[in-house]
Amino acid sequence: MLQQTLWLSCFIFLLFSHLSSSATDSFIYGGCSQPRFTPGSPYESNVDSILTSLVNSASFSSFNNFKISVPGSTQSDIVYGLFQCRGDLSTSDCRDCVAHSVSRLGIICPDATGGAMQLDGCFVKYDSAPFLGVEDKTEVFKKCGPSIGYNSDVLTRRDAVLAYMTSGNGQYFRVGGSGSVQGVAQCIQDLSLSECQDCVAEAGGRLKSECGASAWGDMYLGKCYVRYSERGFHSRSDDDNGDVDKTLAIIIGIIAGVAMASKRLRSMNIIFPLSRTLLKLWYHQDQVALCFPSFFYEVLSWWTM
């Protein structure tokens, strides 16, 4: 039973990634807290209220944060939450992205006291622990592309792009380019500009160090990210066959919740056929393609044939 639950957990993430309707909906990472709340409790009401507030607020803003406590709540029932859309999204795309994130969190984090979802176009997080305005430079997710070898021109351009994006330009959203190399960086706007600068400088330094001579790389910290690519952010293929390489970085704290989700899915008569001809799970030296109970971030990569 436990093994079936774990595979359902993995497959729900795979399904969401495969069904992404646009580039802004592309799954980057997501996860849930291990503690659970009691259904029907004031905390559940606060979670529902804050997720609704996030979606509604995204209709007219690219960022907002909330602290929710409905009447009858105690101090332990308070829920904190925020969303941050990518700086170049339209208002409608921002709202759609946040709505999709909240919808996915509702499926993969049933009854979880906290959850986070990073899509290509937006980030959503809620939790019982205060985190608003708190700087967080914890490495959450990293992905490096294939090596381009010793290409001094590309590497020089990459370094110039990273230097520009991590310089103190007083912006929460930063884009830059040099020749074929493009870059983007963003902070969550609950940080001050000085904290944002610290965060992107840290992310850029780690990205350059850990991805080396990679054709592209992503570095997501708790409150900011830096990305660069030689070929653009929507054409990342490690070979010429056009295989889709999507990475799921999962905070595994949802094992008990997935069991409940599986019951809900069965009650809806939803069947997920698994086929070895359509899906392959791989081991890599730098990423473990497994789903198992853990308090740490794990990474699962998949390819469609």
C-alpha positions, 0 to 999 in steps of 0.5 A: 500500500505504501509503495502504491501511495508513493507512486501515486504521489510521483505520478500526480506531479508528472501528470501536472507537468505533462498537462501544462497548458503554457510556458508560464504553467511549466512546473519547476518545483513544489512541495508540502509541509509534513504537519496536517490540519484537522478538516473543518477546523479554523485553520482549514478556513484560514487556508481556504481564505488565504488561497482565495485571496491570493488568486483574487489579488493576482487579478490586479497585482503581480505580488501580494502577501497576506496574514489570515485569521478568521473569527474564532481562530487562535494564534496557532490558526494564523496562516501566512501566504504570498504570490509572486508573478514573473515581472514580464507577465500580463495581469491576466497571465499572472492570475491564470498562473496563480490560479493554476498553482493554487489548484495544484496545491489543493490536489497534492497538499490536501490538509497540509499546513503549508505548501509551495509551488513554483511554476515558470511564471509564478510562485505561491506559498502558504504556511503556519510559520511566519515567513513574510519579509524574512530573507531566505537564501536556502538552495531549493532547486538547481538544474544545469544543462549539458556542457558546452565545453571550452567555448570562451565566447559563450562563457564570457557572454554568460559571465557578463549576463550573470554579472549584470543581473546580480549587480545592484540595479535596484530592481526586483525583476531583471533581464539581460542578454549578450549575443545568444545568452539570455538571463533572468533574475527575480526576487519575491517582493516581500524583501527589501531591495538590499535583501534582494540584492544579497539573494540574487548575488548569492544565487548567481554565484552558486549558479556560476560555480555549480553549473560551470560550463553548462549551456543553461542553468537555473538556481532557485533559492528560498526568496529569489532565482537566477537563470541563464540560457544560451538558446532561450528558456523555451527551447531546452533540449539536451539532444537533437531529437526534441525530447522533453526534459522536465524536472520536478524538485519535490519536498516530500512531506505528503505521503499521508496526504497522498493517500487521502488524495488517492481516495478522492481521485477514486471517488471521482473515477479517475484512472491514471494508466502507467505505461513503461513505453511512455515513461522512464525513470532514470538515475543520474549522479547529480539527481536521484530519480526516486520518490520516497519519504524524506525531509529533504528535497528530491529530484525526479526527471522524466522524458517522453518518448 
